[in-house]
Amino acid sequence: MSNILLQLNDEMANLVAGVQRSLVQITNGGMSGAGSGVIWRADGLILTNNHVVQRRSLHVTLPDGRKLPARLIASDPDNDLAVLAVEANGLPVVDLGDSRGLQPGELVFALGHPWGVRNVVTSGVVIGVGSQWPEMPRSSRDMVVVSLHLRPGNSGGPLVDKRGRLVGINTLMTGPDVGAAVPAHVAKDFLRHSLH
């Protein structure tokens, strides 16, 4: 293997390891009710999908293995977003990227806990960003559409760019290798309105 490929491999592994520090698992009391989330603020604020938190017996497993009860702070069913709080401090947060600046063909990584398997990553490329996706439910809302394989349990986890910055919240699968995420700028607007 060439030095360039070895270096690229190491850089991608380091990027994923860095993002996993802010990746959490969310359980909601159901038999298969598990999803993912990302630590937004060091004082225990966690961003996820609304459909992950439909039941009220919410618990969050932090990257260090602690399992804490979680409280639903706000939700946005239209954009499939929710914010939770846990009693913790000094948590590692995800870096925020520019979802509006994404271009087709850019490399992205989706992290989550599909089928309850912890810390899984898949990679692919951006297909496009915007609201004109006929195959998407509620196609009038902005989405980041990606060519990668999402599975149940990826929902609510981070979609990150090649620098490990959050550009979306993994939300749905539309085919074997097509997924969609709520753009980070939509999530940022939701949090700004929900927390003030």
N, C-alpha and C positions, 0 to 999 in steps of 0.2 A: 504494500500500500504506500502511495506517495506521501511525502511530508505534508503536502497541502491537504490531502484527504484526512490524514491523522489529526492535523490541527483543526480542521472543520469538525470532525467527529468530537474532539475534546471540547470545542467551543459550544457545540449544540448540547452536549451532556451537561456542561456547566450551566448553560442557560436554563435548561429544564430543572436542574437541581435548585437553582435560585428561585424559580417560580413556585416549585413545590413547597417552599418554606411558607408561602401564603395561601396554600390550597387546603381547604377543609372538607370534611365529609359531613353531610347532614342526613339525619334519620328523623322520621316523622311518626313512628309508631306503627306503620304498616308493615306487612310481611315483606314487601319488596320496595318499601318507601324510602329509598336512599337516593340522594343526589349529591351535588358538589356545591361549593361556594368559595369565595375568595375574600381574604381579609382586606378590607378597605381602609380601616383606621386601626392604629395600634391599641386603642382602648376597647377593642372587641366588637367593632362594627363589621358585619359580614354581608356581602352582596351575593344574591343568588336569583333563581327563577321563582316566580310566583307559584308555578305548578309544583315545585318541590315542597312547598310549605303549606299544602292544603289541609293537612291535619294539624292539630295543635300541640301534640306531644313532641316538641322539637328538641333535638339534641345535636350538638356540634362536636365532632372529634377534631381536635387541633393537630397540626403536624407533629407535635411532641407526644401525641397519644392521649392527652387529657380529653375526657368526654364531659362536656358541660351542657346544662340546660340552656336553651336559647329562647329569647323573647322576640316575637314579631313586632317590629317597629312600624313598618309601612309596607304597602304592596301596591303594585300597578298591574292589574290583570291585562290591560290593553297592550302593554309592552312586555308582559310576562317577567316582571322584576319584583323583587322583594328585598328588604333589608332586615337583618336580625341583629340582636345584641347578645353578647355573652359577657359574663363577669371575668374579665381578664385584662391585663395591661402589658405593655411592652411587646406586643405581637408584631411579627414581621409583615409589612404591608406590600402589596403589589405596586409596581411602578405603573403610572398611567401613560398610555400612548395616544397617538393621533388617529382615531378611527376614520376621520374625514379624509385623511391623506392617503389611505390605503389604495393601492393600484392593483388591477388584475395581474396575476402571476407572482405576487409577493408571497414569500414563504411565511407560514403561520403554524403555530402549535396549539393543540387543544389538550387541556389537562383535566382530569377528573377521576371518578371512582366508578367506572362502568360495571354493572352487575355486582357492585359491592367490592370489587377488586381495587385495592388502594393504589393511588399514585400512578395511574396509567397515562401515557402520552401518545398522541398520534399527530402526524404532520401532513401538510398539504399546501395548497396555494389558494390565494384569494381568487374567486371567480368574478366577484363584483360587489359593489356597495351601493345601496339605494333602496327604493321602494317598488320598483317595477319588476316583480317576480311572479309571473302568473301561477307557477306551481306552489307558491307559498300561501298558507292560510293568512287571511288579513293582509293581503299583499300591499296595502297602502302604507304600511309602516316600514321605516328604515331597517334594513338588515345587512349584515355582512355575510355573504354567501361564499362558502368555501368548499374546495374539493378535498375532503378528508372524511374519515369514517368515524362518526359519533355513534355511541351506544347508550341505552338507558343507564343513567347514573353519571353520564357526562354533563347532564343538565345542570346549569348554575355554575359550572367551572369556568376558568379563564381561557379565553382565546388570546394568545400573545403573538407579537410580531417577532422579527428576527433578532431584536434586542431584548426580548423578554418583557416587553411592556404590554399592559392590558389594552387590547383593541376591541374586545367583545366579551359577552357572556354567552356561553354555549347554550342553545335553546332547543333546537329540533333537528331531526333528520328528515330529508325529503326523498332520499334514495340511498342505495348502497354506499355511495361515496360522495354524497352531497349533504352538507349540513349548513346550518344557519345560526348566527349569533346576534344578540342585541348589541348594536354598536356602543362603544365606551362613552361616546358623547351623549347618547340617549340615557345611559345609566347615570352619568354625571349630573345631567339635568334632573332626573328623578330624585337623586339623593339631595341635591341642592334644595328642591322644593319640599321634600319630605322631612328634612332635618331642621327647618327654620320655621 
